[in-house]
């Protein structure tokens, strides 16, 4: 685990106690039933005895008629609740980490992401890596509640963060398989923002159509944009989406460096202005958390591509879920790790170009050295060549390359010209 959890959250309460208890019983019964019909001893007898009962479900699932609704549990809350000072500190830390300390719009969307697929033992690989393979709406909803708290806003003002009274934070969940976005506007209902929310829904729907159209060009047999959502309900689909296949860069710099450029879905972006980071605490957070998560993702794809027998999961068509903890290929052998071949290859060519992640940060080199000097495990990723580290100059150009042992080399014009076009596909 990257960070030890310091907070606990829950949802529901006395007003929904009966419904919450009913939902818990239903979930437990569903899990128990699932374990029973998949168990080694009972699975064959289960099919013989209850198979005909499932005819309707088989037809519905085969035709993709069943649509799994987006998670819509009661708004989560911290339990135990934080005192005001702790809430203000948490809010300030998060906003500064996002470089979101001024210029607030009337509506600020905080989106987590997740995937909605069926018959896929690797579904967690399509969810949020920073959330441990789960979807990220809970974090987004907790943060929206924190930033909508009037007491927190009043406490942020003396620290130089003034959120306008008419700014509303709304949590959302982006389904990366269908490119549809669920808004949790009912968590904090505001009649004054009804038109703003309506406008956002229109924009998101239009953006979703464009995104699906772009992704359909890469997905095998996708055809038209309208066919993409059906892939999430097709239990025979081995490639419901490409997830983060193709990732090759992590960029921490002012958003103006990349705004308006085609990123092609290949870069992790972090809006960061080192001039606002007086103690470089945000820089340290970036290098020790988001960069590490990005390295996990990049190296998982890298290993599954260059050494699939050792680090991949083999052919998804032959997978059998074993013990609820992993997959084997066929009817035996070792548990397979990494990603299945279908996640990195489209049947004719690689969908993931196996490059080691280029981490590009606009910050003083000495500040980055200080952070690496305090975190040996992070430094080892760069010293051993698992990741490449570049320092951007004040014009956003790749000016310095980390050479290991806390040393940097200036990039010659020829090398900059060579690297810049490769990065431009992502920047």
N, C-alpha and C positions, 0 to 999 in steps of 0.2 A: 504494500500500500504506500502511495506517494506521501500523503499527509495523514496524520492521525486525526480522526474526526473529533472535533471539540464540541459539537452541538448535536442535539437530538431533535427530531421533528416528528410530529404525528398529525393526524387529520381527524375530523369529526369532533364530537363533543356530546354533552348531555342532550342537546336538542335533536341529535341524529343518532342517539345511542342504539335505538332499536334497529334502524336501518344499517348502521355500522356493524352491529353484531350479526345480523342476518347475512351481510356481505362476507364477513369473516367465515361464518359457518359454510356458506356456499363455496368459498374459495378452498377451504380445507377439504370439503367433500370432493371437490373437483380434483384436487391434488391426490387424494387417496384413491379415487376412481382411476386416475391416470396411472398411478403406480401399480394398481391391481392389474389393469389390462395390458401393461407393458412388462410385468414381472416374468421371469424365466419360467416359473412353475405354472402360472395361470394364463399366460398369453394365448396358448393354442386352444385351451378349453373355452376361453372367453370368446374367441372368434367363432368357434363352433356353436356356442350357445346363444350369443347375442348378435351375431352378424346380420341377420335379416332386419333387426331393429334399426340398423344404421343405414339402410338403403336411402332414405330421404336425405340424410346428412351427406352421404357419399355423392349423391347427384348434385346437391347444392354446392358442395365444396369443389367438385369436379368442374362445374360450370362457373365457378367464381362468383356465386350469387351472395355469399355471406360477406358482409363488410364489418370488420372489427372497428367499433367506435373508438374515437380518441379518448385517452384517459380523462375522466371527469369526476374525480373524487372530490370531497369537500376540501376547501382551501386548507393547505397545511399550515401548521404553526410550530414554533419552537417550544419544546417542553423539556426542561423548565424554561420559562421566558427569561430573556436577558433584561438586566436593568438598563436604564436610559443611557448611562455612560458607555456601556458595552455596545448597545445598539448604535450609538453615534460613531463609535470607533470602527465598528464593522462596516457601517455605511460609507464612511470616509475612505477606508482601506479599499473597498470594492470599487468605488467611483474613481479613485486615483489610479488603481490598477488598470482601469479601462480608459484612462485619460479623459474621463467624462466629468469635468469639474465646472464647466461653463457652457453657455450656448444651448441650454435645455429647450427642447421643443415642447409644444403643448402636450404631445403624446410621445412617450418613449417606450419602445417595444423591447422587452427582454425575452429573447427566444432561446429555449433549450431545443435539443433535437433528439430524434429517435426514429426508428424504422418500424414499419408495420408489415410483417411477412408471415407466411404460413409454412409449415412443414420444413423448417430450416433450423437445424441444430446449431448453426453458426449465427443466429440472429443477433446475439450480443455483439458480434463484430460489426454490426451495422448501427449499433447504438452509440452512446457517448463514451469515449475512452476515459475522459476525465471523471465520469460518473460511475466508473467500474463496470461498464457494459450495460448500463441501464439508460433509460431515456431521461432527459434533463429538465422536465417541466417542474418538478418539485423545487429544485434550486431556483428556477426563474420565478416561481410563485412566491417563495419565501423572500426573495430579494425585492420583488415588487411591493410586498406588504411592508417591508422595512423602509423602503424609500418613499412610500406614501404616508408614512406615520408623521403627523404634524410635529410631534415632539422631537423626532429625529431631525426633521428639516430645520427646526429652530436651533437644535444643537450643532448642526453643520455650519450654520452661518458664521459663527465666530472663528471657524477653521478655514474660512475663505471659500466655502462652497455654498452658494446661494441658489436654491431651487425655487423657481417662480411658483407662486401660489396656484396658478392655473395649469401646472405640469402634472400629468397623470402617467404613472408607470403601469404598463399592462404586460402581464406575463403571457407567453405563447409557447407552443410546441410545433416545431417544424418537422413534418413527416418527410424524411429524405427519400423515401421510396416513391411517394406520390407527389411530392413538392406542394402539399397542402399545409396550411398553417392554421392551427386552432388557437383562438384568442380566449384567454381566461378573464374577460372583461367583467364578468359577474362577481369576481372576487372583490372588486372595488367599484361598484356601480356609480356612474356619474352621468346624470342627464345632460350636463353642460358639455360633455365630450361625445355625445351620441353621433353627431355629424362627423367628428374626427375619426371615430372608430369605424363608421360606415365607409369613409373614404379609404382608410387603411385596408379594410377588407377588399375593396375594389382593386387597390394597388397590388395586394398580395395575390389575388386571383389572377391578375394579368401577369405578374412576375412568375407565378407558378406555371402558366401556360408556356411562357418563353423558356423557362428552365426545363420543362418536360420536352419541349421541342428540341432543345440543344442536346439533352441526354439521349433522346431517341436515336440520334445520329450515331451514337457509340454502342448502344445496347443491341446485341444480336437479336434479330427478328422483331425489333420493336415496332418498326413501321411508323405510323403516325403518332403525334403527341398524345392523342386520346387513348392510345393503347397502353401507355406507360402505367397508369394506376392499376390496370387489371393484372399486371405482373405481380403485384404484391399479394393478390388473392389466388394466384395460380400455384397449386401445390406441386406442380411438376416443373416449375421454373427454377433453374439452377442459378440464374443471374437476375434476381429481382432488381438489383442496382449494382453499381460498381463501387459503392462506398467511397473509400479514400484511395482507391487504386490510382496511381499516377502522381501521388503527392511527391514533391521534390524540394520545396522551399518553405522556410519559416521566416517571416518578415516582421520585425518589431521596429516601427518607425512611424512618424506622423502619417495619418491616413492620406494626406495630400500627395504623398509619394506614389501611391498606387491608385488613387481615385481616377476613374475614367479609363483604366487600362484593362484589357482582357486577361483575367487571371486563369481562365480555362479550368477552374476547379482544382488547381495543383499547388496552391500555396495556403499555408496557415497564416492568417493576418492578425497582428496585434497592434492596435493604435497606441503608440508610445512616443512621448516627447520628453527626452532626457533633461531638457532645460527646466521642466516643471518638477523633476524628480530630485529634490535637493539632496537627500541622503542616499540616493540610489537604492532605496528599499524596494521600489517597484522593479527596477532592473534585476535585483536579486531574486525577486519573486518570479519574474519571467524566465530567468535562466534555470531556476530550480523546480519549477512546476510546469508551465505550458511547454517549454522546450523539451523537458523530460518525457511528457506525455506524447509529444510529437515524435520523439525518438522511438518510443515503443511502437507507434503506428508505422513509422517509416521502416524500421528494422524488421517488423513482422512481415510487411510486404516484400522487403528486400530478401529476407531469408526464404520465404515461400516461393520466390521467383528463381533465385540463383541456385538454391539447394532444396528443391521440393521434397526429395526423398527423406532428408534429414529434418527439415524445418517446416515443411508443408503438411497438409492434411490429406493429400491424395485426391482421388476422384470422388466427388460428392455423390455421384450416382450409386456408388457401392457402399456408402456409409451406413453403419448400424450404430445407433446410440447405445452405449454400454454403461450400465450402472448409473445413468443419469449424470455422469461426470465427464464423458468424452465420447469419441467415436473411434471405431475400428473400421478398417477397409475390408469389406467382405465378411466372412464368418469367423475371423480370428486375427491374431497378430497383436502388435502393441497399440496402445492408444496413440492416435495421431495428434500432432500439435500444429499450430500455425493455421494458415488459410488453405481451403481447398483449391485445386487447380483452376476451377471455374471462376474463382475470384481474381485471378491474375492473368488469365488467358481467355481469349474469345473463341477458341477453336481453330483459329488460323494464325494468330499473332499474339504477342504479349499485350495485355491491357495495362500492365504496369511496367514502366521503364525502371529497371533496378539501379537507381541512383541513391547515393547516400545523401541525406538531407542537408541542404545548404541553409544554415542559420545566419540571417543577415540582420544586423542590429545597428541602428543609428545611435551610438553612444560613445563616450570616450573609451579608448582602449584600456587605459589604466583602471577605470571603473570596472570593466569586465574582468580584468586580471584580478582585481581585489575579490570579486565574487568567486571566480574560479579557484582562487587560492584558499578560500574558506570552505569550498565544497569539492572534496577530492573526487567523489563519484561522478559529479557532473563534468569536472575537468577531464576525467579519464575518457569520457565519450569523445572529446575533441583531441586529446593527446594521442589516443589510439586510432584515430581516423574513422571512427564510426559516424561522426558528424563533421561537417565542414563549418567553420565559423568565419564570417566576414564582418568587417566594420565598415559602415557606410559613412561617407563624408557629409558635410552640411548641404550638399546638393543631391543627396540620395544615391551617389555613385559608390560602387564597390571599390573601396580604396585600399583596404588592408586585409590580408589573409592571416588567420591564426596559424602559426607554424609549430605549435606545441611548446611545452615547457614555459608557458607564459610569454612566448616570443611572437612577434608579428613581422610579416614581410610586406613591404609596399608592393602593390600590384602594378606591374609595368603596363603601359598603354596597350600593348598587344594582348596581354593577358586579360585586361579589363574588357577589351573588344571581344575576346573569345568567350568570357564568362557572361557578359551582359546579355548577348542574344539568347543564351541558354536560359538565363533567368527571366528574360523578357517574356518567354512563353507563360511564365507564372506571374510576372509583375506587369 
